[in-house]
Structure formats: C-alpha cells, structure tokens
Amino acid sequence: MASGIRAIVFDLDGTLYSNDDFSAEIKWGAGIYIAELKGITVENAATLIRETRQRLSSERGQEATLSAVCVELGGSIAGFHATVTPLLHPETLLKPDYRVTALLTALAKRFELYIYTNNNRTLTERILQEIGLAGLFARIFTIEDFWRPKPDREVLNHIFATILKNPEECLFVGDRYDVDLKLPTEMGCSSFLVTNIQSLLELETFLSSLPTNPRKA
Ligand SMILES: [Mg+2]
C-alpha cells in the first residue's frame, strides 16, 4: 500500500448501508421512546425530536445526533437503545449490496477494518449480518463501550490505544462530517466522507491517491 494508513475505521449507519425505510423505523422508535418518557403522543414526540435536533444543531454549530436529542429531552442513551432496538426490523428491510461486500472484502486483505458507531452492539451485529459484512472487522466499537456518543475525544484515544495505531495510521470513513470525521481529522487521522453508496465505492481510488508515508512519529 502506498500510504501510511494501516487501519480503516468505519461508521455504520448511512455509511456502509443506506435504507430510507430503516431510517424511518429508527425515527419512529425514537418517537415512541420520547412519547413514553414525556406522556405525549408519538406524533407530538416526533415533532419535539425534530425541533430539538434543529435547535441543538444551531446552538452547537454542528449536527446534533439522535443520542444528544434524547439526552436533551430528559432521556438516557441506554433507555433509548433499550426501547428502540426490539422495535426494529433490519432482517426484513436490509439486504447486501454485493459491490460493498466486494469492496470491504478486498480492503480487509490490506488493512485492519474497524467499526465505530453510536449504534448498540446487538443492532450493529444484526445489521452487519443482513448487509453481508459480518466477520470482516477486527473489532467493533459501539455506544455500549462507554455510553459516550460520537464525537468524543476520550473514546477516540481509547480506540487508538486499543488498536495500537497512531491517528496518522487511521482513515475514518463516515456519512456525517461533524459526527464522524471532524474530531478524528483534528487529531491527525485521514478522513473520507460518504454521501451515498456510490461514493463509498470510490474509497479504493481515494486510498491510492493518498500521499506516501504521511506518518509523523
Ligand atoms: Mg452514520
């Protein structure tokens, strides 16, 4: 390989697959969680979530995650996951994209592949199974590792220490710059923004375009 990249750290949702029906199911599940928490209808909860997300994003100058919205509304990230996970049906909604399977299978022969997601372990494993990517990752980091959603500097330092890599040796791949890529980039990692599955398929070209030996120390 030409560059000093040795590990690729992928976000999961919206990065390795994209499915509008499944995204809608997650939003619906969040509505149920907040509705129960607040004693309001699911419809009103959905509005509250949307408005809270817009407000937080504006206040913080970067896109707020669903995790952050749940906490802002008085819930907990653990409670959100416990409520939503049994309501979701990746098994009926998701299927493999053989172009992505081929890409990741090829990359796994040249790089250590990791997942770092705000999703939980149970759902992550169910999703990976359905999209045909189970078994390709050296390690999966989920929200349950620290209950600290992305972006989080301490969790990133833990990841670098765990996988025994310097930031300069890591490429982060994600679909939300503020959530997945901004902080790793500040810490010295390379990053690749995925806007749709077609852009994910351009990852090989991106890797071959990286400058040689960017390793600093
Ligand atoms: Mg994502």
Boltz pocket constraint, residues with backbone or C-beta under 6 A from the ligand:
constraints:
  - pocket:
      binder: B
      contacts: [[A, 11], [A, 12], [A, 13], [A, 14], [A, 15], [A, 174], [A, 175], [A, 176]]
      max_distance: 6.0
